[in-house]
Amino acid sequence: MWTKPLAALLLSCIARGGTAAANLFDDENEQVGVAAEAPTTHRSREHHDLFDAPGEEESERYTCKSIVAIAYSSRQPLERRGEAVERGLKRLRKKKHSTDTGDDDNEELVDQHPEEGFVCELEGGSIAPIEATSEQLEEMRAALSNGTLISAVSTMEVDMFDVVEEDDELGGDDVGVSGWDTPPKSHSKSAKVPPGPIHLSSNSRRLVEHPQRRLNRLKGVKKLLVIRMTDSEGREPPGDAVYYSNKFFGTSGDTETPKAQIYGCSNGAMELSPDFGSDLNDKMTADGVLDVTIKSSLKKISTEDAWPLAQKEAEDILGCKLPYGCGADHVAFLMEDCHKGGCGWAAYAYIDWWPSVFVKDYGAHPAVVTHELGHNLNMAHSGWTGASRLVQYADHSCAMGNPYFTDYHDKICFNPAKNFQIANSGAWYDEKYVITLNMNSDTPYRELRFVGVAEYDKVAQYDSETNEDIAVVVKLETGSAVDFFVGFNRKTGQNSHNKLASDEVTIIEAGANGESYAQSWFTAGLAQGESYSFSKWAKTNEELVVKVVNIDTSEAPGYADVIIALGGATKSPTPVPTPAPGTSSPSISSSPSHAPIISPSTVPSVSPTLMPSTFPSTPSLSPSSSKLPTLPPNDDSTSPSMLPSNRPSGGDDTPKEYDTPNVNDAGDNAKGIMFTITSKSKEVRITDLGIIGKDAKESDLWVYYQKGYYAAFDALNKDAWDEALKKKVALVPGKIFNVKLDEDITIPAGETVSVYVVSKKGVLYEKPSKNEFDIYAQSGDFDVRVGTTTKKEFQQPEKLAEFAGRFVYQTKG
């Protein structure tokens, strides 16, 4: 996202979308029918009535299927802005060992950027633009940054109304309070956030499926369709279909392409493909590229209205529903230019979704395309902090920083924060090379050898050659949502066009625990012999120092040997990380050792209020042979990283008991209850289960378990579960009856296990006041989440339920 001044900022106050957008997640392999209509009223909308007093607009309350965020990338004036950034980066190198914070040379680097916008996804897959006040937008952006709002997963209630008329005199640069001119007729719906703080909830099914879908997007062959659009008056992108096929996929020999870059940076784990099979390939204008003509003029509609029109024309030609009905994972829309509705950007993409849009010839610039694909893959921007100035896109060590605006530069991969986020999804890197360190008095010293991502394919050769831990990225856990990420920025191969801190150890700051969408900030670049200091690290009140001992790039793979020491430690008696020390952020020394200019805190302080979900209570269980990675609890900020932390062994073998708080309120019964348990900082081993029966007659009792959330695997297939108990038991009506399990149920620290209790005579439970997968019971060691009943064993779920009973367990760790 690169910007224009105030008009662009005003434009960012409204996220806009067309009504023909395709279905997001559900029924991905099916043809999608006519979109379900949202509640409607019929009233033309005036240009300045966007934020009238409550009651002045006729509307009805509507719950979005999801909220989808949009990331923009600005364009002109490229030359002047590029020179300013270059001067600032040179200044960074000069001032690297100085605490000088003067910013005279940095004045041009103040980042005026159009921040994220948002759309409301409706049932059936269409979208409506969201209007909000500046305060509400800041809340939504803060929630997006800290992981509370998950694009294409989170939802909220809005006031939905029809737009049935427009004033042709309005538009262009004449914008209202929202920064968005009156929508063209192609917008049939528009949504306004109700007055006051925002209230978010989650689509439960998508929340559970989200990790697997993100993993699927980052691995394997991904089909990219390029739609080249011509408008009703003949406006079209400057190159033809063959030209763009070459620029995207190298079909005519171009080697600087998004296809080559994604393949190289992922070391072959992910590959973009133009091949849609013979039937669809025959309908393409060129490999992976389809020419379409829309029946509207780009002079009269916005780009956000234009691309859904192009999508509809493409669907008519191909005979399938985009994206998933046609087998596409990503769709890039190319158009001549933006003429209406506040322009100033080169491209934009929908975060953690499938569309991206390019104007002029920016679709031929491989770094711009890779950058937008990064947004589709849920990556935020990578910035640089120059003195007191924040430049959101100027981390030139990362493709999510300011990309090259040429058609021949693209060989730049991602910074350590983004690489950790990718690895946290289970993709691209072996987890043993992705290390989380909790530096404290028990683990004050670590020696590590870093290898750059561009030579990751050769990293294994060091496994037996050094006593140090081998790392591609290290997370320095602070105990808060803002952490620091360390890597070796090797300038070679697919990272050979890197422009900042080449062949140096880089330190990057990022929020959301590094696990999801969050702006990152370049903090330091360290050459051999240099170090960087954090004062009062976490709760230790000690200085943490990252020191580069040696860098060797004479052979492949190059490496950097690094010491990370707390409080002047010289050797660690226990060189293993321990659980996160607390919840306080580190404070950075005012005069760091050989440190570049310091990054201020970048995590917004606004936290939205969660509201109960209005989605149906019955889960949809789709058969699948694979198991999902465990979801981290979204409401437990103390949960450890999903990545292994090499936590020391040992624990408490003393049995503990925990009764759920609803044991005296359980009055409903069912043959089966399916629910989930998430452990906290320790491994939990359940040895006995206390169950409340419906009557005293002896009956068969089964207890099953499986790793992960039951909605993420084929929970109605008995073979998908492990059996913990099978025996005849006479339960006690209305009272807890302890049953020793034949096989203990073990829940690793920070992970989730599903449990399924079945009794032919019935088990008592309580009707929940919360949503499925919400936490309703918490011990000091684990959380119990709302589940569902089944009428009989492994039959379709019926009602939401809170398991009522007792857990006898031990902890370890």
C-alpha positions, 0 to 999 in steps of 0.5 A: 500500500503506497499513498496519496495524501488526505483524499486517499486517507479519506478513501480508506474510511470506506471499504468498497466491493461489488455485488457479484463477488464469489463465495468465500469458503463454504462449498468451495468445490461446488457451483454457487447459486443465486446469492441470498438477499439481505434484509432491504429497504428502498430509499435513495441515499444522499451524498452527505447522509452517510452519518446522519443521526440514528433513525434518519436512514431506513435500514435493517440489522443484518449479520455479515457472513464475514468481514473481509479486509482490503489492503491497498498499495499506492503509486505516484509519485514513484521517483520522488518517493523512491529517492526519499526512501533511499536517502532515509535508508542510507541515513539509517546505515550512517546512524547505525551506531548512533543514538541521534534521532534527528529527522531532518532528512526524514521529513519526506518519509512520513507515510501517508497511506490508505490503510485497510478497508472492509467489506461485509460478505453476504450469504451466497458470497456477494459483498457490500461496502462497510461505512464506519466512523474514523473511530470505528475504523481505527477499532477495526484496524486495531482488531485486525492487527492484534488478531481479534478480527480475522479477515473472512472469519470474523463477523459483526452486525451492521445496518443494511440498506439498499442503494437504488439511486445515484447522483451522477454529478457526485463522484471523483474527488468530491467525497463525503465524510466517509471518503467514498462517493455515492455508489454506482447502481451496481452496488445493491447493498451497503452496510453501516456499522451501528453507532458506538464501539464495534462488536465482533464475533466469529463464524464458528465453522470458519474459525475451526477450519481457518488453520487448515485452509491457510495451510492449504493456501501456502502449500502445493500447486495454486492456480492463478487466473488473470482476468484482463478487462476491457470496458464498454469504451475500449479502455484496456490494460497496455499489454495483451494476454500473451504479454501478461501470461509471460509476466505472471508465469514466464510462458515466453521465457521471462524469469522474473515472475511471481511464479518464480519468486513464490516457488523460490522463496518457498523452496518449492513448497508452493507453486503458482500455475496457469493450468486449469485443465484442458476444458478451461484452458481451451477457453483462455485467451493465453495460458492463465489469462482470460480477456473479458469485456464489461458493459460499463465505462470505467469513467462511470464506475469504481474499480471495486464495482468493475472487477465483479462485473469482469468476474461475471463475464468470465464465469459466463465464458468459462461456464463455472463459478469463480473462484473455487468452482473453476478450480482457481485459488487466486484471481488477479483483475487487470484494468486500464486505470482507476477513474472514479471513487478516489484513486492513487493506488497501484493495486489492492488485494483482499486479505486472506481471500482470493481477489487482487486488482491492478491498474495501468501496467502494475500487473506486469511488475512481479514485485507488486504482484508478489506483494498483493499475493502476500496480502491474499496469504494474510500478510500485512505490510513490512515497515521501517522506523526512521527516527520518529517517522513511521514508513509502513512499506519501507522494509526493503528486506521483505517483499511486504515492504516497498516493492520494486516498481519495475518489470525485472526486479522481484528476487526478494523474500520475506522478513523473519516475522513473516517467515515465522507467521508462515511456519506457524501455519505449518508451511515452508519450513521444518519446525525444528528450524523455527525456534521460540525463546523465552529468555529469563533467569533459567535460560539466560544464554543461547548460541545459534547458527542462522541460515537464510531462507534463500539457502534453506534447501542446504540448511540440513548440512549443519545439523551434525557440524555444529553444537549450536542450534540451527535456525531459520527464524527465532522468535524472542517471546516477550510475554505480550502480543508484540514480539521480536523475530531474528533471522539471517538476511542472506542476499543470494538466489531468490533474495538477491535483489534485497536492498536493506541489511543484506547478509546481516542479522535482522531483528523485526518487531511484529504484533499478534504474537507473530501468528497472524496478520500484523504490521511488522517493523524493521528494528535492526540490521547487525553485521559481524561484531555488532549487537543490539540491546533491549533493556528491562527485558520482559519481567527480568529487569535485565538487559537482553543482548543479541550479538553477531559473533561471525558471518561467513558467506564464502560457501553455501549455505552462508551462515551467521553465528549469534549469541543471545544473552540476558543480564551479561550471561556467558553460558547457560546451565540449561540451554533450553527455553522455558514458558513465557515469563509474563505479560509485559513488553520489553522496553528498549534501551535509550542507548542500545549497543551499536543499534540502529534507530529504535522502533516505537510500539506499534500495537494499537491500544483499542480492543473491540468488545466481543458479542455473541455469534448469531450463526446457527448452532448446529455444526457442519461436519465435512468428511476429511481424511486429514487432521488439522493443526490445533487451533490456538485459543483465541481468547487466552493471551497466555497460551504458548506458541503453536511451534515447539518451544523445547520446554523442559520436562518434569511436572506434577504427578499429583492427581488433581480434580476439577468439576465444571461449574454447571454440575448442579444445573445439568438437566437435559440429557443426550445419548452423546456429547461432543466437546473440546478441551484446550490445555494452557501452559502444561501438558494435561493427562486425564485419567478419570472422567466424572459423568452424570447419568440420566438413570441408574440402569447399567448401560454401555459407556464409551469415551472417545478422543482425538487431537484438534477440534471435532469440526476439523475432522470427520467426527461422525466417522468412528474410525477417526477417533481413538477409544479411551473407554468402553465398558458397562457402567451403572451411572448415578442419576443427577450425581457425578460418577467417576470412571477410570479411563482405559487409556489416558487422554493426553493434551500437549501444552497449548493444544486442543483435544476433542472428547466424545462421551456416549451412553445408551441410557443418556448423559446429562448436560446443560444448555449453553448461553454461549456459542459453539467452541466458546469457553464456559469452564476454566481450571488453572490448567485447561479450558472446556469449550461448548460442544454439541449433542448427538441423538445416537452414537456418531449420528448428526449433531442436534443441540449445543451443550456444555458437558457437566462433570469432573476431570481427574488429571495430572500435569507435566511441564 
